[in-house]
Amino acid sequence: MNEIAELLKKQTCELETYDEQLVRRMIEKITVHPEKLEIEFKSEMIVEINI
């Protein structure tokens, strides 16, 4: 989580649009299940989103 916070602090502008490079530096993988998405960050934090 600290890595993500540090990465965002280094951004020189506000994030108003999708940034492919930033996403690729933060996210390790996204797993799609029938009922949810699992987003695994490089910091090893996993976020589940019900769909």
PADO-424397 format. One record per atom (N, C-alpha, C): chain; atom name; x, y negated, z. Coordinates in steps of 0.1 Angstrom, whole numbers, m for minus. Each point is the difference from the previous one (the first is absolute). Layout:
residues N
ch:A, at:CA, x:X, y:Y, z:Z
...
***
This chain:
residues 51
ch:A, at:N, x:8, y:12, z:0
ch:A, at:CA, x:m8, y:m12, z:0
ch:A, at:C, x:9, y:m13, z:0
ch:A, at:N, x:11, y:1, z:7
ch:A, at:CA, x:9, y:m12, z:1
ch:A, at:C, x:5, y:m3, z:m14
ch:A, at:N, x:3, y:11, z:m8
ch:A, at:CA, x:5, y:m2, z:m14
ch:A, at:C, x:m10, y:m8, z:m8
ch:A, at:N, x:m12, y:4, z:1
ch:A, at:CA, x:m11, y:m7, z:m8
ch:A, at:C, x:m1, y:m14, z:5
ch:A, at:N, x:0, y:m3, z:13
ch:A, at:CA, x:0, y:m14, z:5
ch:A, at:C, x:11, y:m8, z:m5
ch:A, at:N, x:12, y:6, z:0
ch:A, at:CA, x:12, y:m7, z:m5
ch:A, at:C, x:m1, y:m3, z:m15
ch:A, at:N, x:m4, y:10, z:m7
ch:A, at:CA, x:m2, y:m2, z:m15
ch:A, at:C, x:m10, y:m12, z:m3
ch:A, at:N, x:m11, y:0, z:7
ch:A, at:CA, x:m10, y:m11, z:m2
ch:A, at:C, x:6, y:m13, z:4
ch:A, at:N, x:8, y:m1, z:11
ch:A, at:CA, x:6, y:m12, z:4
ch:A, at:C, x:9, y:m6, z:m10
ch:A, at:N, x:6, y:8, z:m8
ch:A, at:CA, x:10, y:m4, z:m10
ch:A, at:C, x:m7, y:m6, z:m13
ch:A, at:N, x:m13, y:3, z:m1
ch:A, at:CA, x:m7, y:m5, z:m12
ch:A, at:C, x:0, y:m16, z:1
ch:A, at:N, x:3, y:m6, z:m12
ch:A, at:CA, x:2, y:m14, z:0
ch:A, at:C, x:m13, y:m7, z:m4
ch:A, at:N, x:m10, y:7, z:m3
ch:A, at:CA, x:m13, y:m6, z:m4
ch:A, at:C, x:m12, y:8, z:6
ch:A, at:N, x:m11, y:m6, z:0
ch:A, at:CA, x:m12, y:7, z:5
ch:A, at:C, x:m4, y:11, z:m11
ch:A, at:N, x:m5, y:11, z:5
ch:A, at:CA, x:m4, y:11, z:m9
ch:A, at:C, x:m14, y:m3, z:m4
ch:A, at:N, x:m2, y:m4, z:m13
ch:A, at:CA, x:m13, y:m3, z:m5
ch:A, at:C, x:m4, y:9, z:m11
ch:A, at:N, x:10, y:7, z:m6
ch:A, at:CA, x:m3, y:10, z:m10
ch:A, at:C, x:8, y:13, z:3
ch:A, at:N, x:m4, y:10, z:m7
ch:A, at:CA, x:6, y:14, z:2
ch:A, at:C, x:14, y:m1, z:m4
ch:A, at:N, x:9, y:6, z:8
ch:A, at:CA, x:15, y:0, z:m2
ch:A, at:C, x:4, y:14, z:m1
ch:A, at:N, x:2, y:5, z:m12
ch:A, at:CA, x:4, y:14, z:m2
ch:A, at:C, x:13, y:4, z:8
ch:A, at:N, x:10, y:m9, z:m1
ch:A, at:CA, x:13, y:2, z:6
ch:A, at:C, x:m1, y:1, z:16
ch:A, at:N, x:m8, y:m9, z:5
ch:A, at:CA, x:m3, y:1, z:15
ch:A, at:C, x:m7, y:13, z:4
ch:A, at:N, x:m10, y:4, z:m8
ch:A, at:CA, x:m7, y:12, z:3
ch:A, at:C, x:9, y:12, z:0
ch:A, at:N, x:9, y:1, z:m10
ch:A, at:CA, x:9, y:11, z:m2
ch:A, at:C, x:10, y:0, z:11
ch:A, at:N, x:4, y:m11, z:6
ch:A, at:CA, x:9, y:m1, z:11
ch:A, at:C, x:m6, y:4, z:13
ch:A, at:N, x:m13, y:m2, z:1
ch:A, at:CA, x:m7, y:3, z:13
ch:A, at:C, x:m6, y:14, z:1
ch:A, at:N, x:m6, y:5, z:m11
ch:A, at:CA, x:m8, y:12, z:0
ch:A, at:C, x:9, y:12, z:m5
ch:A, at:N, x:0, y:11, z:8
ch:A, at:CA, x:6, y:12, z:m4
ch:A, at:C, x:m8, y:8, z:m9
ch:A, at:N, x:m13, y:2, z:4
ch:A, at:CA, x:m9, y:8, z:m9
ch:A, at:C, x:m15, y:m3, z:4
ch:A, at:N, x:m9, y:3, z:m9
ch:A, at:CA, x:m14, y:0, z:2
ch:A, at:C, x:m6, y:13, z:m3
ch:A, at:N, x:m7, y:6, z:9
ch:A, at:CA, x:m6, y:13, z:m2
ch:A, at:C, x:m15, y:m2, z:m1
ch:A, at:N, x:m6, y:5, z:m10
ch:A, at:CA, x:m15, y:m1, z:m2
ch:A, at:C, x:m6, y:13, z:3
ch:A, at:N, x:m10, y:m1, z:10
ch:A, at:CA, x:m8, y:12, z:4
ch:A, at:C, x:m14, y:m4, z:m5
ch:A, at:N, x:m9, y:10, z:0
ch:A, at:CA, x:m14, y:m3, z:m4
ch:A, at:C, x:m7, y:m10, z:8
ch:A, at:N, x:3, y:m1, z:13
ch:A, at:CA, x:m7, y:m8, z:9
ch:A, at:C, x:9, y:m12, z:5
ch:A, at:N, x:13, y:0, z:m3
ch:A, at:CA, x:8, y:m11, z:5
ch:A, at:C, x:13, y:m2, z:m8
ch:A, at:N, x:6, y:m11, z:3
ch:A, at:CA, x:14, y:m3, z:m6
ch:A, at:C, x:9, y:0, z:12
ch:A, at:N, x:12, y:5, z:m2
ch:A, at:CA, x:11, y:m1, z:11
ch:A, at:C, x:11, y:m8, z:m7
ch:A, at:N, x:3, y:m11, z:6
ch:A, at:CA, x:11, y:m8, z:m4
ch:A, at:C, x:12, y:1, z:10
ch:A, at:N, x:11, y:5, z:m5
ch:A, at:CA, x:12, y:2, z:8
ch:A, at:C, x:10, y:m10, z:m3
ch:A, at:N, x:3, y:m9, z:10
ch:A, at:CA, x:10, y:m10, z:m2
ch:A, at:C, x:14, y:5, z:2
ch:A, at:N, x:10, y:m6, z:m5
ch:A, at:CA, x:14, y:4, z:1
ch:A, at:C, x:4, y:0, z:15
ch:A, at:N, x:m7, y:m7, z:8
ch:A, at:CA, x:3, y:0, z:15
ch:A, at:C, x:m6, y:12, z:7
ch:A, at:N, x:m6, y:9, z:m8
ch:A, at:CA, x:m7, y:12, z:4
ch:A, at:C, x:m13, y:m2, z:7
ch:A, at:N, x:m6, y:m12, z:0
ch:A, at:CA, x:m13, y:m3, z:4
ch:A, at:C, x:m10, y:5, z:m10
ch:A, at:N, x:m11, y:7, z:4
ch:A, at:CA, x:m10, y:4, z:m9
ch:A, at:C, x:m13, y:m6, z:3
ch:A, at:N, x:m6, y:m6, z:m11
ch:A, at:CA, x:m13, y:m6, z:1
ch:A, at:C, x:m10, y:8, z:m7
ch:A, at:N, x:m12, y:4, z:6
ch:A, at:CA, x:m10, y:7, z:m7
ch:A, at:C, x:m12, y:m9, z:m3
ch:A, at:N, x:m5, y:1, z:m12
ch:A, at:CA, x:m11, y:m8, z:m4
ch:A, at:C, x:m11, y:9, z:m5
ch:A, at:N, x:m12, y:0, z:6
ch:A, at:CA, x:m11, y:8, z:m4
ch:A, at:C, x:m6, y:m6, z:m13
ch:A, at:N, x:m3, y:9, z:m10
ch:A, at:CA, x:m5, y:m5, z:m12
ch:A, at:C, x:m14, y:7, z:m3
***
